[in-house]
Amino acid sequence: YMDVITAHQNGFPNVVASMGTSVTEKQVSALKRLTKNMALALDADAAGDEASLRAVGYENTLDAEVKVIILPRGKDPDDVIKEDAKAWQKLLGEALPVVDYTFNMVTSELDLTTAKGKSSVVDKLLPIIAEIKDDIRQAHYLQKLAHLLKVSERSIEAALTRIRPRPGRGRAEEPKPEVATHLHPLLSSPIEEYCLALLLQHPELKYRQEGLSPEYFETSENREIFIAWQRSDKIESLKEGLDSATHEHLDSLLTRNLLST
């Protein structure tokens, strides 16, 4: 919340904080009543990258484009604003649409001159494009992906159909579970998930977790579940404090076979 206080003190009153957890659909719905102009200031680390991949869902809730403010590595908004408020204003002006930011993030790690690299890009980006409900914006990013990989748009559209069949040229159907499955390898953190599953499945550890902080969980879903676990007296009431988008992940942790991990 120090980021918000510093922003308000320096003349940027339209700043809010999610208070340590990932942004939830409830928070986006609340913001929607005030504005459709939303930008996420993300840490330049794995947690920030992971959060950006959920932002298409925020766009669908907001019914508008969400942008990403790219912070200098190792700095928070609080640091940037204190050093130079004009630099913060410049970062706001340079904010990228979240899907474009995700394109940059994914392609920077892969060799697009190889068939393997191109296939990996499609595997990681196409499920995200498939979640976009606006047909025009979805078509734009399908074209961008085809141009980036130097392949035909028809081949990209065919790959999209295999992810989620679309009736004619109408609006896409609701995302099927396969989309989330495709995204999971990019977002998962096995060590974090094992730790969480251990805590969730063994209530006796509740009072032996001193020193374990939410900041240790880089993946926002895991961090959100850990915070809810700390605040809940019973496992049965955990879901009440969580966004519905994390319920499936929570269920998988509760039923995970720890011996085979």
C-alpha positions as CSV (number, residue, x, y, z in Angstrom):
1,Y,0.0,0.0,0.0
2,M,3.0,2.3,0.2
3,D,3.0,2.5,-3.6
4,V,-0.6,3.9,-3.4
5,I,0.3,6.4,-0.6
6,T,3.3,7.7,-2.5
7,A,1.3,8.0,-5.7
8,H,-1.5,10.0,-4.0
9,Q,1.1,12.3,-2.3
10,N,2.6,13.1,-5.6
11,G,-0.6,14.0,-7.5
12,F,-1.6,10.5,-8.9
13,P,-4.9,9.9,-7.1
14,N,-6.3,7.3,-9.4
15,V,-4.2,4.5,-8.0
16,V,-5.3,1.5,-5.9
17,A,-3.7,-1.6,-4.6
18,S,-4.8,-5.3,-4.5
19,M,-3.1,-5.6,-1.1
20,G,-0.6,-8.4,-1.7
21,T,-2.7,-10.8,-3.6
22,S,-3.4,-11.2,-7.3
23,V,-6.1,-8.9,-8.8
24,T,-9.5,-10.7,-8.5
25,E,-12.6,-10.5,-10.7
26,K,-14.4,-8.9,-7.8
27,Q,-11.9,-6.1,-7.7
28,V,-12.1,-5.6,-11.5
29,S,-15.9,-5.5,-11.3
30,A,-15.7,-2.9,-8.6
31,L,-13.3,-0.8,-10.7
32,K,-15.6,-1.2,-13.7
33,R,-18.2,1.0,-12.0
34,L,-15.6,3.8,-11.9
35,T,-13.6,3.4,-15.2
36,K,-12.7,1.2,-18.1
37,N,-9.2,2.7,-18.3
38,M,-7.2,0.2,-16.3
39,A,-3.4,-0.4,-16.2
40,L,-1.5,-2.9,-14.1
41,A,1.9,-1.8,-12.6
42,L,3.7,-5.1,-12.4
43,D,6.9,-6.1,-10.7
44,A,9.5,-7.1,-13.3
45,D,9.7,-10.6,-12.0
46,A,8.1,-14.0,-12.4
47,A,5.1,-13.0,-10.3
48,G,4.5,-9.9,-12.5
49,D,4.8,-12.0,-15.6
50,E,2.3,-14.6,-14.3
51,A,-0.2,-11.9,-13.3
52,S,-0.1,-10.5,-16.8
53,L,-1.3,-13.9,-18.2
54,R,-4.5,-13.6,-16.2
55,A,-5.2,-10.2,-17.4
56,V,-7.2,-11.3,-20.5
57,G,-9.8,-12.5,-18.0
58,Y,-9.7,-9.0,-16.5
59,E,-10.3,-7.5,-19.9
60,N,-13.3,-9.7,-20.5
61,T,-14.8,-8.6,-17.1
62,L,-14.0,-5.0,-17.8
63,D,-15.1,-5.2,-21.4
64,A,-12.1,-3.0,-22.3
65,E,-8.4,-3.3,-23.0
66,V,-6.1,-3.6,-19.9
67,K,-2.5,-2.1,-20.2
68,V,0.7,-3.0,-18.4
69,I,3.1,-0.4,-16.9
70,I,6.5,-1.9,-17.2
71,L,8.6,-1.1,-14.2
72,P,12.4,-1.0,-14.1
73,R,13.7,-4.2,-12.7
74,G,14.1,-4.2,-8.9
75,K,11.9,-1.1,-8.5
76,D,8.3,-0.6,-7.2
77,P,6.0,2.4,-8.2
78,D,7.0,3.8,-4.8
79,D,10.7,3.9,-5.8
80,V,10.0,5.3,-9.3
81,I,7.7,8.1,-8.1
82,K,10.0,9.2,-5.2
83,E,13.0,9.4,-7.6
84,D,11.2,11.3,-10.3
85,A,7.4,11.7,-10.7
86,K,7.9,12.6,-14.3
87,A,9.5,9.2,-14.9
88,W,6.4,7.6,-13.6
89,Q,4.2,9.8,-15.9
90,K,6.4,8.6,-18.8
91,L,6.0,5.0,-17.8
92,L,2.2,5.5,-17.8
93,G,2.4,6.9,-21.3
94,E,4.4,3.9,-22.5
95,A,2.1,1.3,-21.0
96,L,1.5,-1.6,-23.4
97,P,-1.8,-3.5,-23.9
98,V,-1.5,-6.6,-21.8
99,V,-1.6,-9.1,-24.8
100,D,1.2,-7.2,-26.6
101,Y,3.2,-7.3,-23.3
102,T,2.6,-11.0,-23.1
103,F,3.7,-11.5,-26.8
104,N,7.0,-9.7,-25.9
105,M,7.5,-11.7,-22.7
106,V,7.0,-15.1,-24.4
107,T,8.8,-14.4,-27.7
108,S,11.9,-13.0,-25.9
109,E,12.6,-16.4,-24.5
110,L,12.3,-18.4,-27.7
111,D,14.1,-18.8,-31.0
112,L,11.5,-17.8,-33.7
113,T,13.8,-19.0,-36.5
114,T,13.3,-22.7,-35.6
115,A,10.2,-24.9,-36.0
116,K,10.4,-25.8,-32.3
117,G,10.5,-22.2,-31.3
118,K,7.5,-21.3,-33.4
119,S,5.6,-24.3,-32.1
120,S,6.3,-23.3,-28.5
121,V,5.1,-19.7,-29.2
122,V,1.9,-21.0,-30.5
123,D,1.4,-23.4,-27.6
124,K,1.9,-20.5,-25.1
125,L,0.1,-17.6,-26.9
126,L,-2.8,-19.2,-28.7
127,P,-4.6,-20.2,-25.5
128,I,-4.4,-16.6,-24.4
129,I,-5.7,-15.3,-27.7
130,A,-8.5,-17.9,-27.5
131,E,-9.7,-16.3,-24.3
132,I,-10.3,-12.9,-25.9
133,K,-14.0,-12.5,-26.3
134,D,-13.9,-9.5,-28.6
135,D,-13.8,-10.9,-32.1
136,I,-12.0,-8.0,-33.7
137,R,-9.3,-7.9,-31.1
138,Q,-8.9,-11.7,-31.3
139,A,-8.5,-11.5,-35.1
140,H,-5.9,-8.7,-34.7
141,Y,-3.8,-10.9,-32.5
142,L,-4.2,-13.9,-34.7
143,Q,-2.8,-11.8,-37.6
144,K,0.0,-10.5,-35.4
145,L,1.0,-14.1,-34.4
146,A,0.9,-15.3,-38.0
147,H,3.1,-12.3,-39.1
148,L,5.5,-12.8,-36.2
149,L,6.1,-16.4,-37.0
150,K,6.0,-15.9,-40.8
151,V,3.3,-18.6,-41.3
152,S,-0.2,-18.3,-42.9
153,E,-3.1,-17.0,-40.9
154,R,-5.0,-20.1,-42.0
155,S,-2.6,-22.4,-40.1
156,I,-3.0,-20.3,-37.0
157,E,-6.8,-20.3,-37.3
158,A,-6.7,-24.1,-37.7
159,A,-4.6,-24.4,-34.5
160,L,-7.2,-22.2,-32.7
161,T,-10.0,-24.5,-33.9
162,R,-8.2,-27.5,-32.3
163,I,-8.0,-25.6,-29.0
164,R,-11.6,-24.5,-29.0
165,P,-14.1,-25.2,-31.9
166,R,-15.9,-22.1,-33.1
167,P,-19.3,-22.2,-34.7
168,G,-19.1,-20.5,-38.1
169,R,-17.7,-16.9,-37.8
170,G,-19.7,-16.0,-34.7
171,R,-18.6,-15.2,-31.2
172,A,-16.3,-17.8,-29.6
173,E,-17.7,-20.3,-27.2
174,E,-16.8,-20.2,-23.6
175,P,-13.2,-21.4,-23.0
176,K,-13.0,-25.1,-22.3
177,P,-10.9,-26.7,-19.6
178,E,-8.2,-27.5,-22.2
179,V,-7.2,-23.8,-22.4
180,A,-6.4,-23.7,-18.7
181,T,-4.4,-26.9,-19.1
182,H,-2.3,-25.5,-21.9
183,L,-1.5,-22.4,-19.7
184,H,-0.6,-24.4,-16.6
185,P,2.9,-25.4,-17.5
186,L,3.9,-21.8,-18.1
187,L,2.5,-20.7,-14.8
188,S,3.1,-23.6,-12.4
189,S,5.7,-23.7,-9.6
190,P,6.2,-27.3,-8.4
191,I,8.0,-26.4,-5.2
192,E,5.4,-23.8,-4.2
193,E,2.5,-26.2,-5.0
194,Y,4.1,-29.1,-3.0
195,C,4.5,-26.8,0.0
196,L,0.9,-25.6,-0.3
197,A,-0.5,-29.1,-0.7
198,L,1.5,-30.2,2.4
199,L,0.0,-27.3,4.5
200,L,-3.5,-27.8,3.1
201,Q,-3.6,-31.6,3.7
202,H,-2.0,-31.5,7.1
203,P,-3.9,-29.1,9.4
204,E,-1.5,-29.9,12.2
205,L,1.2,-27.8,10.4
206,K,-1.0,-24.7,10.9
207,Y,0.8,-23.7,14.0
208,R,4.3,-24.6,12.8
209,Q,4.6,-22.3,9.9
210,E,6.3,-19.4,11.6
211,G,8.5,-17.5,9.3
212,L,6.7,-18.6,6.1
213,S,5.7,-15.4,4.4
214,P,3.3,-14.8,1.4
215,E,6.3,-13.2,-0.4
216,Y,7.9,-16.6,-0.7
217,F,5.2,-17.5,-3.2
218,E,6.0,-15.9,-6.6
219,T,2.9,-17.4,-8.3
220,S,-0.1,-15.2,-7.5
221,E,-2.6,-18.0,-7.3
222,N,-0.4,-19.8,-4.7
223,R,0.2,-16.6,-2.8
224,E,-3.6,-15.9,-2.7
225,I,-4.4,-19.4,-1.4
226,F,-1.6,-19.2,1.2
227,I,-3.0,-15.9,2.6
228,A,-6.5,-17.3,2.7
229,W,-5.2,-20.4,4.5
230,Q,-3.5,-18.3,7.1
231,R,-6.7,-16.4,7.7
232,S,-9.1,-19.5,7.8
233,D,-9.8,-21.6,10.8
234,K,-11.0,-24.5,8.7
235,I,-10.1,-25.9,5.3
236,E,-13.9,-26.1,4.5
237,S,-14.1,-22.3,4.7
238,L,-11.1,-21.6,2.5
239,K,-13.0,-21.0,-0.7
240,E,-15.1,-18.3,0.9
241,G,-12.1,-15.9,0.9
242,L,-10.9,-16.8,-2.6
243,D,-11.8,-15.6,-6.0
244,S,-13.7,-18.3,-7.9
245,A,-10.9,-18.4,-10.5
246,T,-8.6,-20.1,-8.0
247,H,-11.1,-22.8,-6.8
248,E,-10.0,-25.4,-9.3
249,H,-6.3,-24.9,-8.4
250,L,-7.2,-25.2,-4.7
251,D,-9.1,-28.5,-5.3
252,S,-6.1,-29.9,-7.2
253,L,-3.8,-29.0,-4.2
254,L,-6.2,-30.6,-1.7
255,T,-6.3,-33.9,-3.7
256,R,-2.7,-34.0,-4.8
257,N,-0.8,-37.2,-4.1
258,L,2.2,-36.0,-2.1
259,L,4.0,-39.3,-2.2
260,S,4.2,-39.4,-6.0
261,T,5.5,-35.8,-6.2
